[in-house]
Amino acid sequence: MLTTTSKRIAAPRRLLYGPGPSAVEPRAYEAMKEPVLGIRDPYFLEVMNEVRAGLREVFGTANRMTFTVPASGSGAMETAVANFVQPGSKFAVFAAGVFADRITIMGQRQRAKVVRLEKTWGEVFTAEEAEAFIEREQPDVIAFVQAETSTGAYQSGRAIVPAAHKAGALVIADTVTSLGAMPVELDAIGIDVTFSCSQKGLSCPAGLSPISISPSAFEKLQERKEELFTWYLDLRLMSKYFEPPHVYHHTPSPPLYYAMHGALGAIEEEGLRNRWDRHKRAGERLINGLMKLGFEPLVKQAEHRIWHLTTVKPPEGVDEAQFRQKLLDKFNIEIAGGLGQLTGKILRIGTMGPLATDENVHFLTEAMAACL
Ligand SMILES: Cc1ncc(COP(=O)(O)O)c(C=O)c1O
């Protein structure tokens, strides 16, 4: 009885080279030891406001309505869909991976009419394709995944947003994997609503997911007549906690905010652009090293690759599950296999936060070579 909890927890030290959770920023770990405070403690509110300011920086936005949903990335995805996709409305999804499929299902569960433009997994949509689809469908809301973690493809949104706005549609972007490691650039691209997570490019533990809403999208939401099906994820209620007088909606977890504060502080010190460059260099170094070992990139065009999430087909005759097990047993390295239609076919390797350095990529490549 209670054989694990009667001892002190002593989790193994893994090297998290997967698609997330990624290695936690040391400052974030450190910060989590600080005392828990009340939900309106002035010190805690200051931390919360600084976290919100830091998130605006990494999102590239001036959106006042930038805060955190108390959930993992999927909870923030559901928040965006439940608030902005109305029953009976037309919801258009750019679909080329598992996370676009997930947002599709969420739209269907909101009783929207969901239409999809599909593309081969690992590819991105062109402006011509986006325009034709949006012109044909005339949707109320569109969604795309900026960094599709199931395939390794990055789509900034520049090919999609202008056509969506021309048709008067609101744009939701999944920035779960791009935030903190690659350009998100909400305002420059014109994305109306976005959601992300803490456990990938921000190098924090999971559980607190950033969301950002443009002033015009928030205004539209305020005008929505009927009540939402969900209470917990209702942004009209949730947002009131983040602004004075901080009306109680849910109990926030101070250690998760401390962690995010520490991680955002580390990003500010390094400089966001320097951090992007570091992730780009690490990704390029990794894919070059892996190609020399006989791995084949899933995303053919280098400019469409997520810098910090590399997807490769293993060399002929290598069983991906056995290969991953060997890496874990011999080197304590965790990488991931494929999802959905790519299950058993590819490896997904993250070089995020503290692991996105020349030395750490070199170590990983050597370890992978030793396990072939
Ligand atoms: C692009 C994308 N969207 C959504 C999610 C869901 O996030 P979570 O696993 O934190 O619920 C993930 C998780 O990997 C993701 O990569």
The ligand as a Tripos MOL2 file, in Angstrom:
@<TRIPOS>MOLECULE
LIG
   16    16     1     0     0
SMALL
NO_CHARGES

@<TRIPOS>ATOM
      1 C1          0.0740   21.3540  -32.3420 C.3       1 LIG1
      2 C2         -0.5200   20.8180  -31.0830 C.ar      1 LIG1
      3 N1         -1.7530   21.2010  -30.7170 N.ar      1 LIG1
      4 C3         -2.3200   20.7510  -29.5810 C.ar      1 LIG1
      5 C4         -1.6650   19.8720  -28.7360 C.ar      1 LIG1
      6 C5         -2.3110   19.3990  -27.4850 C.3       1 LIG1
      7 O1         -1.6020   19.8210  -26.3770 O.3       1 LIG1
      8 P1         -1.5990   19.0200  -24.9840 P.3       1 LIG1
      9 O2         -0.9620   17.6900  -25.2380 O.co2     1 LIG1
     10 O3         -0.7620   19.9080  -24.1130 O.co2     1 LIG1
     11 O4         -2.9940   18.8990  -24.5260 O.co2     1 LIG1
     12 C6         -0.3780   19.4490  -29.0830 C.ar      1 LIG1
     13 C7          0.3640   18.5000  -28.2410 C.2       1 LIG1
     14 O5          1.3640   17.9210  -28.6400 O.2       1 LIG1
     15 C8          0.2020   19.9360  -30.2810 C.ar      1 LIG1
     16 O6          1.4320   19.5590  -30.6290 O.3       1 LIG1
@<TRIPOS>BOND
     1     1     2 1
     2     2     3 ar
     3     2    15 ar
     4     3     4 ar
     5     4     5 ar
     6     5     6 1
     7     5    12 ar
     8     6     7 1
     9     7     8 1
    10     8     9 2
    11     8    10 1
    12     8    11 1
    13    12    13 1
    14    12    15 ar
    15    13    14 2
    16    15    16 1
@<TRIPOS>SUBSTRUCTURE
     1 LIG1         1 GROUP 0 **** ****
